[in-house]
Amino acid sequence: MTARAWAALLLALLLPVEAVAAERFAHGILWRVSRDGVAPSYVFGTIHVADPRVLDLPEAVGRALGRSRRLYVETRLGAREEARFFEAEQFDDGRRLEPLIGAEAYAGVAAELRRRNVPDDVIARIKPWAALVNLTVQPDDYASATLDQKIVAIARAHGARVLGLEGIEEQIAVFERIPLETQIALLKHALAHRDELAAMIEPTIQAWMRRDLAGVHAASERVGQRYPEMAEHYRILYRSVVENRTVVMAHRLFMPLREGRAFVAVGANHLYGRRGLLALIEEQGYRVTRVY
């Protein structure tokens, strides 16, 4: 498991639960967070891809990042965290993937993971959620830097500290708490519809390039519309990886925003909606103003 694989899952497989009245934060990917007596901070909605079209940061984003002392990202994954995630991806209680998903689906998973140089003994023990995450990344994707990685590099070049809003055990728990039935259903669906799901990423990229948070949200809804029989499973996934984590992010930002000069870079899906990160920050008494 890598940070790239985690990010790709969030982009490719998220389904918003229902339409919300979110015109207040429908457009814009860079927002200024201000309060009397506190230096301003900024919230930037990223897109977790390495597509060259998204890597050219606007001047407004570069200026805001240059003014900031600390960069807060969703998760920081170093070598220790990667090793812990790799361990958590595999059953340690004797269970195996094949009996859970059936021989035919297992053969498909194994073939795809071997292309990613995953050893057979690891494939046999891999948990359904971990197989799902890895299937969303193509081998060629690992060679390029993502927008998130570029932002981290710029922040470090300016001497800013880079901090994570969640720890590795919390990230593992996000997946472990998804019911096994849902993990299996999502894995089988992703395996059977790889090309269609991959094609759904492009509208999200286009919406993000227009700085259209409502469009990013709407593009994601296509999964449920196209596969209504899977809607409940995607709803569970969305609740786990977006809604619940957004609340945690807002809580973790309480002190950094009070200190000021923080730059927050999280997936754009976390920003939109009346229970999105921008709305939750506004509820803490800050003025949230669109910059770009």
N, C-alpha and C positions, 0 to 999 in steps of 0.2 A: 504493500500500500504506500502511495506517495501523496504529497500535497496536491500534485497535479491530478491524480485520480479522484481525490475527494472533491476538488473543484469542478471537475467535469461532471460528476454526478449531480451536483447542485444545479449546474447549468442545463443539463440534458433532461432531467427527470422530475422537475418540480411542477406541481399542479396547485395553483391557488384554490382555496376552498370555496370562496364565493365572492361575487362582486361587492366592493365596498365604496362608500362615498369618500373618495380620496383626492378630490380636485385640488386640495391645498398643496399636495405634494405629488402632483401628476407629472410634472415636467422639470427636469434639471438633475444633473448628476453631481454638482458641487454646491454645498450649502454652508453658509456662515452661521455659527452658533455664538451668540453674544449675550452679555448680561452686564449691567452697570458694575463697574469696579473690577471687572475680570477681562483679561486679554482674550480676544476672540479665538475660537477653535473652528475647525472645518470638518465636515463629513462628506466623503466622496464615495459614490456608488460605483464600484468596479464591475468588471465582467471577467470571469475566471477563464480566460482563453489566451492562447498565444498567437491569435490571428494578427498579422501585421497591421491590419486596418485599425486596430484599437490601441496600438502601442505609441502613437504620436500624441503625447499629452498636450492638451491645450495650455496656453500661457497662464491662464488664471489658476489652473491646477498646480503648475510648477511654482508660481509665486506663493500660493497658500502653503504648499509643502515646504518651501524655503523659509517661511516665517515661523514654522512650527518646531518645537523642541522635542516633541515625542510623536512617533507614528504608532498608531494602534491598528493592528490587523486582526483578522478573525482568529487565526491560530499560527503560532510559530512552530515549525517542525524542523528540528535539527536531527543529528544522527541518533541521539538517544531516543527521541520521540518516534522517529521512523522505526527503530528497532522494536520499541514497545508496541507500536501499531501492528507491525508484522506479526508479533507474537499473538496479539489479540484477535487477529484475523482467522486464526486456526482453532478448531475444536481441540480441547485438551481432556475431554471426558470419554473418549472412545467413539464418539459419533463420527460419521463420514458423510460427505456431500451426496454421493451417488444414491444411497437409499432414500434420501430426502426428496430428490428431484426426479429420480428415475434414470434409467440407463441412457435413453436417447438424449435427454437434456444434458446429462452429465458429459456425454461424448462431445456435444457442441461446446460446452464450457471448457472442457479440457483442451480441445483443439485451439480455441481462442487464447487461452492462458499460456499454452505452450509457445504461441507466437510472441508472447511477452516474456519468454524465457523463465516462466514459473516452473519449478521442478514438479515432477509427478507426485511426489510424496506430500508436497504442500497443497497441490490441487486436490488431492484426496481428502485432506483435512480442512480445507477452506470453508468458512461459513458462507451461507447464501448472500448475506449483505456484502461481504468482502469480494465475492465473485462478481456481484452486480457492479460494485464500484470500479473494479479493474476492467470490466467489459466496456465501460463507457469511454475509455482512453485507447486510442490507436497507437501502435508502437512508435510511429513517426512523431507523435505529439510530444514525446519526452525530450526531443532535441532542441526545442525552442523555449525561450523565456516567455512567461505570461505577463500580463499587465501588472498583476500583483507583485511579481518579482522585480519588475522595473521600478515600481514605486518604492519598494524596500531599498533598492540600490541607490536611488536618488536621495532618499532620506538619510541613509548612512553617509553618502558623500557630503551632505550638509551638516553632518555631525549630530543628527537627531538619534535618540534612542528608539529602538524598535521593540514593541511589546505586543503580546497576544492577549486577546479578550477571553480566551478559553484555554484550558489546559488539555493535555493529551488524554487524560482519563475521562474528562468531560466529553471529548470528541468521540472516544470509543463508546461511551455510554449512549450517545445519540443513536448509534446503530444497534447496540445491544438491546435497547428498549423497544425496538420495532418488533412486533409480534412475528414469530417464526413463519406463520402462515403467510403474512404479508411479504416477508423477505423472499420466500420461495416464489410467490406469485409474481413479484416484480422481476426476479431473476429470469424466470421462464419467459415473461413477456419481453424483456429486453433482448433475450437471446433470439426470440422468434421475430422481432421487429427492429433489428439493429439499424437497418438502413433508413427506415421511416423515422425512427427516433433521432438519428443523426441529422436528418434533413430539417428537423424542427429547431435545430440550434440557430440556423441562419436568420429566421425572423427575429429572434431575440437579439442577435448581434446588430441587425439593422435598426431595431428600436433603440438599442443602447446608443448607437452612433447618432441618432436623432435626439438624444438626451430625453427620451420619452419613457419615464418610469411606468406610466399607465400602459404603454405599449409593450414594455418588457413583461409586465404582469399578464396582459392579454395574450401575448404570444405563448406563454406557458400553459394557458388554459386549453390549448389545442390537443394536448395529450388526452385529457378527460373527454373532450368532445369527440375525438376520433375513436377512442376505446372506452365507451361508457361502462363496460363490464369491469374495467380496472379502476374506475374513478375512486372508489373507497380506499383502495390500497395506495393510490397516489396521494389521496387526502391525508392518510396516516403519515406517509413519507414527508409531505410538506409541513405538517404540524411538527414533526420531529426535527427536521433540519432547518426550517426557517422560523416558524412562529415561536417555538420555545426558545430557540437560540437568540432571537431578536430581543426577547425580554431580558435574557441574561446579559446581552451586550449593553442594553440601556442601563442596567443595574451597575455593571462594571465601569461604565463611563461616568458615574456620579462624581467621583473625586477628580478624575482627570479634567473634566469640564470645569469644575470649580477652580482648578489650578490654572487653566487657560493654556493657549498655544499648543493644543493637541490637534493632530491630523488623524482622522479616523477613516480607514479605507476598508470597506466591507462590501459584499455583493449587493448590487442594486436591488435585488429582490427583497432585501431587508429594509429598504428605505420606504417603499410604497405602502400606503394604507393607513387607516386611522389607528391601527395598532402596530404600525411600522416604527422603525427606529426614530425617524424625524419627529413623528407625533409624540412618541414617548419622551423624547428629549424636551420638546416644547412643554409637555406636562410638568417637567421639572422646573419650569420658570424661566426658560431661555427664549430669546428671539431667534427663530430659525428662518434665515433669508436666503433665497436662491442667488447664487453667484454665477453659475454657468449651467 
